[in-house]
Amino acid sequence: MSLTQSITQLIEPAVTEAGYYLEEVQLTSAGSHRVVTCIVDGQSPLNLDQVTVVSRLISELLDTATFMDETPFTLEVTSPGVDRPLTLPRHWTKNLTRLVKVTLQDGTVTTGRLTEFNEITATLVENIKGRIKTHTVNFADIKRAVVEIEFNRKEEAQKLNDEDLIDEAGDE
């Protein structure tokens, strides 16, 4: 078992019990020093206090882990970046009403506001100069999906709410 797998196996149950998701563990070595990066997510974006709590939890576990031997390490705990692909249902749930860019297997790119999804499809609403266009995308056809950064998100989401395009109850 690799060191990355050992770290994941050790910390994942504790991170989950604390109410978060361990997305990934990355390990890099520079000479006789290691950097352990733990990417942690939650139902909503993590704030600094939450990252601090998870960092302490992970640090305590790693400090007592015999498989870490005597090699010094730096622990970095971070949340997924905005460019992190949407790959799991909880990623889609967390980003409901956000602007999503989807690249299909055939290279077609569609960008629209995620208004709903189920196990098979996602619905994206595109607002082109006031003209609304709805796209239903099959998950099986998606090559990559990421959240787009928006500076006027509240205004756009409110426009869609006003037009009754967003189902407040949600499907997941």
C-alpha positions in Angstrom: 0.0 0.0 0.0 1.4 3.4 -0.9 1.9 6.2 1.6 -0.9 8.2 0.0 -3.3 5.3 0.4 -2.2 4.8 4.0 -2.9 8.4 4.8 -6.2 8.3 3.1 -7.3 5.2 4.9 -6.2 6.7 8.3 -7.9 10.2 8.0 -10.9 9.6 5.8 -13.1 8.1 8.6 -12.3 11.0 10.9 -12.9 13.6 8.2 -16.3 12.0 7.4 -17.3 11.7 11.0 -16.5 15.5 11.4 -19.1 16.1 8.6 -16.8 16.7 5.7 -15.6 14.8 2.6 -12.0 13.9 1.8 -11.7 14.6 -1.9 -8.1 13.7 -2.3 -4.7 13.3 -0.6 -1.6 14.5 -2.5 1.9 13.8 -1.4 5.0 15.5 -2.7 8.6 15.1 -1.6 11.3 17.7 -1.8 14.6 16.1 -0.6 14.1 14.9 2.9 10.8 16.8 3.4 7.2 15.9 2.5 4.2 18.0 1.8 0.9 16.3 2.5 -2.0 18.1 0.9 -5.5 17.1 1.9 -8.4 18.4 -0.2 -11.5 18.5 1.9 -15.0 19.6 1.0 -18.4 20.1 2.7 -22.0 20.5 1.9 -21.3 24.2 1.5 -17.9 25.9 0.9 -15.6 25.6 3.8 -14.8 28.7 5.9 -11.4 29.3 7.6 -12.7 28.1 11.0 -13.8 24.8 9.4 -10.5 24.3 7.6 -8.7 24.9 10.9 -10.8 22.3 12.7 -10.1 19.7 10.0 -6.4 20.6 9.9 -6.1 20.0 13.6 -7.9 16.7 13.3 -5.7 15.4 10.4 -2.5 16.7 12.0 -3.2 14.8 15.3 -3.8 11.6 13.3 -0.6 12.0 11.2 1.5 12.9 14.2 0.8 9.5 15.7 0.9 7.4 12.5 3.8 5.0 12.6 3.9 4.8 8.8 4.9 8.5 8.6 8.3 7.5 10.0 10.7 10.3 11.1 10.6 12.2 7.8 9.4 15.8 8.5 6.3 16.9 6.7 4.1 20.0 6.1 0.4 19.5 6.2 -1.8 21.6 3.9 -5.5 21.3 4.1 -7.5 23.1 1.4 -10.9 23.0 -0.2 -11.3 22.1 -3.9 -10.6 24.9 -6.3 -13.2 26.4 -8.5 -11.7 24.5 -11.5 -12.4 21.1 -9.8 -14.5 19.0 -12.1 -18.1 18.1 -11.1 -17.9 14.3 -10.9 -20.2 13.2 -8.1 -23.9 13.8 -7.4 -23.0 15.9 -4.3 -20.8 18.2 -6.4 -23.9 18.9 -8.6 -26.2 19.3 -5.5 -23.7 21.8 -4.0 -23.7 23.8 -7.2 -27.4 24.0 -8.0 -28.2 27.5 -9.4 -24.5 28.1 -10.3 -23.2 28.7 -13.8 -21.7 25.5 -15.1 -19.6 24.9 -18.2 -20.0 21.4 -19.7 -17.8 19.9 -22.4 -19.3 16.9 -24.0 -17.5 13.9 -25.4 -17.9 15.3 -29.0 -16.2 18.6 -28.0 -19.4 20.6 -27.8 -19.3 23.2 -25.0 -22.5 24.4 -23.2 -22.6 26.9 -20.4 -25.7 27.6 -18.4 -27.2 27.8 -15.0 -27.7 24.5 -13.3 -31.4 24.4 -12.5 -32.0 20.7 -11.8 -30.6 17.3 -12.3 -31.4 13.6 -11.7 -29.4 10.4 -12.0 -29.3 10.7 -15.8 -29.4 14.3 -16.9 -28.7 17.9 -15.8 -30.7 20.9 -17.0 -28.7 24.1 -17.8 -30.5 27.3 -18.6 -28.6 29.7 -20.8 -29.5 33.4 -20.9 -28.4 35.0 -24.2 -29.2 38.7 -24.1 -32.6 38.0 -22.4 -33.4 35.0 -24.6 -33.7 31.9 -22.4 -32.5 28.6 -23.9 -32.7 25.3 -21.9 -30.2 22.5 -22.4 -30.7 18.9 -21.1 -27.4 17.2 -20.9 -26.9 13.4 -20.3 -24.2 12.7 -17.7 -23.0 9.8 -19.9 -22.1 12.4 -22.6 -20.1 14.7 -20.3 -16.4 14.8 -20.7 -15.8 17.6 -18.2 -18.0 19.9 -16.2 -16.8 22.8 -14.0 -18.3 25.8 -12.2 -17.8 29.1 -13.9 -16.7 32.1 -11.8 -19.4 34.8 -11.7 -19.1 38.3 -10.4 -22.9 39.1 -10.8 -24.1 35.7 -9.6 -26.9 37.0 -7.3 -28.4 39.1 -10.0 -28.4 36.3 -12.5 -29.8 33.7 -10.1 -32.5 36.2 -9.1 -33.5 36.7 -12.7 -34.0 33.0 -13.1 -35.9 32.8 -9.8 -38.1 35.6 -11.0 -38.8 33.7 -14.2 -39.8 30.6 -12.2 -37.1 28.5 -13.8 -35.5 27.3 -10.6 -37.3 24.6 -8.6 -36.7 25.6 -5.0 -37.4 22.1 -3.7 -34.6 20.6 -5.9 -34.4 17.0 -7.1 -31.7 15.6 -4.9 
